[in-house]
Amino acid sequence: MLAVRYDLPKVAAAVTKDDLLRRPPGMYRFRELTPLDPGEAPITLGEGGTPLLPLPRLAGHLGLRHLWAKDEGQNPTGSFKARGLGMALTKARTLGVKGVMIPSAGNAGGAAAVYGARGGIPVAVVVPRGTPEAAVAEAIMAGAHVFTVDGSIATAGKLIAGMSAQIGWFDLATLKEPYRLEGKKTMGLELAEQLGWDTPDVLMYPTGGGTGLVGIWKAFEELAALSWIKAAQPRFIAVQAEGCAPLVKAWADKAETTTLWENPVTDAPGLRVPGPFAGRQMLRIMRETGGQPHAVSERAIIEAQHLLARLEGIWTGPEAAAALAALCQMKEAGEVEAGHRVVMILTGAGIKNTPPPLPPPTHLEGEPARVLAAVRQVIGR
Ligand SMILES: *Cc1c(COP(=O)(O)O)cnc(C)c1O
């Protein structure tokens, strides 16, 4: 696996924390810790710079004192995939790639298509049948060629791996090139800065292929090497769905790496990754940081999605809702303490997905008195 290594003493000499304050928001304010060459212009739609939102009402409900959400749903394309694919398409263009092919559960394909359009690079996306309509529409709108397959993202990945050389387009699958990770890494850089150059005690991350989690860990490693933060990684909690939990299985088996999860089933598309590329790395990071993987049920995901929306007004996607569901369960089990500083990464916006079952709105019609009566009945006044 290729990874980007920086000349960190040179970075330390080139930029200070204070320099950052004078730069415009967005992920490229950390330019020296990105693979951009001097003078290289990124393909950008303003990704990054997402808020770290304190969640006081939810924290009170859970019995926690310090709880934040990094709201990645506010990125262009509605998910943190904008960071990774923005970076990857930027480098692909610079390196003269003719076109890219990407296996996806939805958001990665949408983001690749969008940044491809903006950078003038043709994109082909392969998604499992049943991928949420919004992500598929996003890719088609941006002019990508979209293909569906039966199976999961693993099926799509295999197909592309066996074909991209013949087509002559680059295989942009997770961790097959080093730049998507560098884009996702900027979540960790921002998070440390937003916490006053510190790391949280516990980090809840809904996991698919694993680049987001590994990226945040890499960010903290680099910042510690720069002495911008003290060397203290949070406990990393990789959250999965019970119907696709290869990390949880490997953890229980005390295995070094994950094995392919047969028949993955979950309504959280980003979690439906049966063979995470970064399985080995995530297991190592969790061991080293005192973290653990945690799987939650589909019902718990939907309940958590409602809870966050009702208490804090954030409609997050099912993946991030799984992270909240895991936090509820871990707090209940005493695995997270009231005083711990906890950050959840809300990886994507709810509107990118099929909504959970909801009560229909009440239709108003007829006499004013009848309308008033109907409204009073619903509101209870
Ligand atoms: C891709 C995705 C994930 C999984 O992220 P990885 O970095 O691949 O582990 C989680 N949530 C959403 C919304 C995603 O799009």
The ligand as an SDF file (V2000), in Angstrom:
LIG
                    3D

 15 15  0  0  0  0  0  0  0  0999 V2000
  -18.0150    6.0510    2.8690 C   0  0  0  0  0  0  0  0  0  0  0  0
  -18.8430    6.3510    4.0320 C   0  0  0  0  0  0  0  0  0  0  0  0
  -18.5360    5.8170    5.3070 C   0  0  0  0  0  0  0  0  0  0  0  0
  -17.4030    4.8630    5.5410 C   0  0  0  0  0  0  0  0  0  0  0  0
  -16.1930    5.5500    5.5210 O   0  0  0  0  0  0  0  0  0  0  0  0
  -14.7900    4.8350    5.3090 P   0  0  0  0  0  0  0  0  0  0  0  0
  -13.8130    5.9260    5.4360 O   0  0  0  0  0  0  0  0  0  0  0  0
  -14.8240    4.2100    3.9670 O   0  0  0  0  0  0  0  0  0  0  0  0
  -14.6440    3.8270    6.3920 O   0  0  0  0  0  0  0  0  0  0  0  0
  -19.3340    6.2180    6.3720 C   0  0  0  0  0  0  0  0  0  0  0  0
  -20.3780    7.0610    6.2050 N   0  0  0  0  0  0  0  0  0  0  0  0
  -20.6890    7.5820    5.0110 C   0  0  0  0  0  0  0  0  0  0  0  0
  -21.8570    8.5080    4.9080 C   0  0  0  0  0  0  0  0  0  0  0  0
  -19.9350    7.2530    3.8810 C   0  0  0  0  0  0  0  0  0  0  0  0
  -20.2600    7.7790    2.6980 O   0  0  0  0  0  0  0  0  0  0  0  0
  1  2  1  0
  2  3  1  0
  2 14  2  0
  3  4  1  0
  3 10  2  0
  4  5  1  0
  5  6  1  0
  6  7  2  0
  6  8  1  0
  6  9  1  0
 10 11  1  0
 11 12  2  0
 12 13  1  0
 12 14  1  0
 14 15  1  0
M  END
$$$$
